[in-house]
Amino acid sequence: MSYNSPGVSRVSPPASVPESLSLIDRYSSVDGTFTTTRDVRIEGELRGTLRCDGYVHVAEGATVEATVEAANITVAGQLRGSISCRGKLTILATGQVQGTISTQSLVVNEGGRCEGELHMDMADSAERQVMAASNRVAARRPGRQTQDNRGEDESRTVPLPSQ
């Protein structure tokens, strides 16, 4: 048996509650290793190492001097160090990134700065295999100009391989 008070209504939680994120606010400073499985927003300072399974947002006015490993990163503040981004690194108009950067995709908005060494990784090994196969097919095509026949005016039609 249960009792329901007539003046009290029960509120059930929404069906899809957004997951929480970690926040380093503008009044906070972290020195050391910060590891999270959730998204993180940095408004203050972080020095050391940041490992994040989700999304990292470096807000305008924030300073990060660290080794950063994350799925996706957006920078509106300052980020310096070794950056390893498994997805997309976005540098907004107020963002500044310096260091060794490894990412699959890079977007730099007008006004944003990116300085250092950049390594663009391919999305996955399947895409690498497709690119390698495409290069091999192009190299084997008959009619490809070689060093010997570049000066000749002879043109050929090359059939594409059928699938």
C-alpha positions as CSV (number, residue, x, y, z in Angstrom):
1,M,0.0,0.0,0.0
2,S,1.3,3.4,-0.8
3,Y,0.3,6.9,0.2
4,N,0.2,9.8,-2.3
5,S,-0.2,13.2,-0.8
6,P,-2.7,15.3,-2.8
7,G,-0.4,18.4,-2.7
8,V,2.8,16.6,-3.8
9,S,3.4,15.7,-7.4
10,R,6.1,13.3,-8.3
11,V,8.4,14.2,-11.1
12,S,10.0,11.4,-13.0
13,P,13.4,12.1,-14.7
14,P,13.4,12.7,-18.4
15,A,13.8,9.7,-20.6
16,S,17.2,10.8,-21.9
17,V,19.3,12.7,-19.4
18,P,22.4,14.1,-21.0
19,E,25.6,12.8,-19.5
20,S,27.6,15.1,-17.3
21,L,30.9,16.5,-18.2
22,S,34.0,17.4,-16.3
23,L,34.7,21.1,-15.8
24,I,37.8,22.9,-14.8
25,D,36.4,26.4,-14.2
26,R,38.1,29.7,-14.7
27,Y,39.0,29.9,-11.0
28,S,40.7,26.4,-11.0
29,S,44.1,25.2,-11.9
30,V,45.1,21.5,-12.4
31,D,48.7,20.4,-12.3
32,G,49.3,16.7,-13.0
33,T,47.4,14.0,-14.8
34,F,43.7,14.4,-15.5
35,T,41.9,11.3,-16.8
36,T,38.2,11.1,-17.7
37,T,35.8,8.9,-19.7
38,R,33.5,11.9,-20.2
39,D,33.7,15.2,-22.1
40,V,35.7,17.9,-20.4
41,R,35.5,21.7,-20.6
42,I,38.5,23.7,-19.6
43,E,38.0,27.3,-18.6
44,G,41.0,27.6,-16.3
45,E,44.5,26.2,-16.4
46,L,45.8,22.7,-16.9
47,R,49.4,21.6,-16.9
48,G,50.6,18.0,-17.3
49,T,48.6,15.2,-19.0
50,L,45.0,15.1,-20.1
51,R,43.5,11.8,-21.2
52,C,39.9,12.0,-22.4
53,D,37.7,9.4,-24.1
54,G,35.3,12.1,-25.2
55,Y,35.3,15.6,-26.3
56,V,37.7,18.3,-25.0
57,H,36.8,22.0,-25.2
58,V,39.4,24.6,-24.3
59,A,37.4,27.7,-23.7
60,E,38.4,31.3,-24.6
61,G,40.8,32.5,-21.8
62,A,41.9,29.0,-20.8
63,T,45.5,27.8,-20.9
64,V,46.5,24.2,-21.4
65,E,50.2,23.2,-21.4
66,A,50.0,19.4,-21.6
67,T,50.1,16.1,-23.4
68,V,46.5,15.8,-24.6
69,E,44.9,12.6,-25.8
70,A,41.2,12.9,-26.8
71,A,38.6,11.8,-29.3
72,N,37.7,15.3,-30.5
73,I,39.2,18.7,-29.5
74,T,37.9,22.3,-29.9
75,V,40.2,25.2,-29.0
76,A,39.1,28.8,-28.3
77,G,41.9,29.5,-25.8
78,Q,45.6,28.4,-25.7
79,L,46.7,24.8,-26.1
80,R,50.5,23.9,-26.1
81,G,52.1,20.5,-26.0
82,S,51.8,17.1,-27.6
83,I,48.2,16.7,-29.0
84,S,46.8,13.4,-30.1
85,C,43.3,13.7,-31.5
86,R,41.6,10.5,-32.7
87,G,38.9,12.6,-34.6
88,K,38.6,16.2,-35.4
89,L,40.7,19.1,-34.0
90,T,38.9,22.4,-34.4
91,I,40.7,25.7,-33.8
92,L,38.2,28.6,-33.4
93,A,38.9,32.3,-34.3
94,T,40.4,33.0,-30.8
95,G,42.2,29.7,-30.5
96,Q,46.0,29.1,-30.5
97,V,47.6,25.7,-30.8
98,Q,51.3,25.1,-30.6
99,G,53.2,21.8,-30.5
100,T,53.2,18.4,-32.1
101,I,49.8,17.6,-33.4
102,S,48.4,14.3,-34.6
103,T,44.8,14.2,-35.9
104,Q,42.5,12.7,-38.5
105,S,40.9,16.0,-39.4
106,L,41.9,19.7,-38.8
107,V,39.7,22.7,-39.0
108,V,41.2,26.2,-38.5
109,N,38.7,29.0,-38.5
110,E,39.8,32.5,-39.7
111,G,41.8,34.1,-37.0
112,G,42.8,30.8,-35.4
113,R,46.5,29.9,-35.1
114,C,48.2,26.5,-35.5
115,E,52.0,26.3,-35.2
116,G,54.2,23.2,-34.9
117,E,54.5,19.8,-36.4
118,L,51.4,18.3,-37.9
119,H,50.7,14.6,-38.7
120,M,47.4,13.8,-40.4
121,D,46.3,10.3,-39.7
122,M,43.9,8.4,-42.1
123,A,40.6,7.4,-40.6
124,D,41.2,3.7,-40.5
125,S,43.2,0.9,-42.0
126,A,40.3,0.2,-44.5
127,E,40.7,3.6,-46.0
128,R,44.4,3.1,-46.2
129,Q,43.9,-0.1,-48.1
130,V,41.5,1.6,-50.5
131,M,44.1,4.4,-51.2
132,A,46.9,1.9,-51.6
133,A,44.8,-0.2,-54.1
134,S,43.9,2.9,-56.0
135,N,47.6,3.9,-56.3
136,R,48.5,0.4,-57.5
137,V,45.7,0.4,-60.2
138,A,46.8,3.8,-61.5
139,A,50.4,2.7,-61.7
140,R,49.5,-0.4,-63.8
141,R,47.2,1.3,-66.3
142,P,48.3,1.0,-70.0
143,G,48.8,4.3,-71.7
144,R,50.3,5.9,-68.6
145,Q,53.0,8.4,-69.7
146,T,56.5,7.3,-69.0
147,Q,59.8,9.0,-69.3
148,D,60.2,7.6,-72.8
149,N,57.0,8.7,-74.4
150,R,56.3,12.1,-72.9
151,G,57.3,14.0,-76.0
152,E,55.0,12.0,-78.4
153,D,51.7,13.4,-79.6
154,E,50.1,10.0,-79.5
155,S,46.9,9.9,-77.3
156,R,45.2,6.7,-76.1
157,T,41.9,5.9,-74.5
158,V,42.3,3.9,-71.4
159,P,39.4,1.7,-70.3
160,L,38.6,1.8,-66.6
161,P,38.6,-1.5,-64.9
162,S,35.0,-2.9,-64.6
163,Q,33.7,-3.9,-61.2
